Amino acid sequence: MSPVVSALSARTRRNPGAPLVTFIDQGSGERTELSATSLANAAAKIANALRDEYELEPGSRIALLLPVHWQLAAWLAGAWTAGMVVTTDSTADVDLVVTTAQAAAGLGRAAALVSLHPFGLPLVGATPAGTHDVTLAVRQQPDAYLFDTPPGSAPALLIDAVEVSGQDVWDAAAGLARTWGLHASGRLLVTSEDLGRAELLAALAVPLAADAAVVLAPGATELDSLRKSEGVTATCGARP
């Protein structure tokens, strides 16, 4: 089992109800919190949909072209539960593209669309040609994973055309946690609106590796106030 998925499972047993991922949109006032249990349930539904609805096998490649958002954490957890290889390269040769309706308009390729609604509701209105709303396919799945989970040595991430394993992802996440000074029970703040390697790992793998939590607040301002109100102890990209 991927170390990230294993750590999420362990968190659901040890501390099931505390927020693991918090998403904040200061512009709209949206605030969404996912506990380890909520995230694990979402991951299982996504993983089942990838295997059952899309008939993908472990090792299949998925482009997650999503913003810094709680859906990114959920889809990372789901993809790795199902043994998928994740990339954020929009030009990569993949088996499935997962993105938003807004981003899909400029892609020019088939895609499964994720709603960014605070409650994960389906999209409203027509979708771009060649795309479809993935929400219903995911929501109808059981919240327990029905297939075998690949080992941590299996590929999990595609970086610069090179596949790295789930263990490599875990080791990189643990290294970032140390660099940023994130410790157990701490809270990591992510404010970048650009999804780079650091932000991708910070959305899920880094807080799990540190036994901590993450606050995703892309584009946030008044950071001192935000750090105080959210109990932030470390910041993505910063050094202690």
Secondary structure, DSSP 4 states (H G I P E B T S, - for coil): --HHHHHHHHHHHHSSSSEEEEEEETTTTEEEEEEHHHHHHHHHHHHHHHHHTS---TT-EEEEE--SSHHHHHHHHHHHHTTPEEE--TTS--SEEEE-HHHHTTT-S-EEE----TT-PPP-S---TTEEE-HHHHHTS-SS--SPPPPTTSEEEEETTEEEEHHHHHHHHHHHHHHHT--TT-EEEE--SS--HHHHHHTTHHHHHTT-EEEE-TT---HHHHHHHHT--EETT---
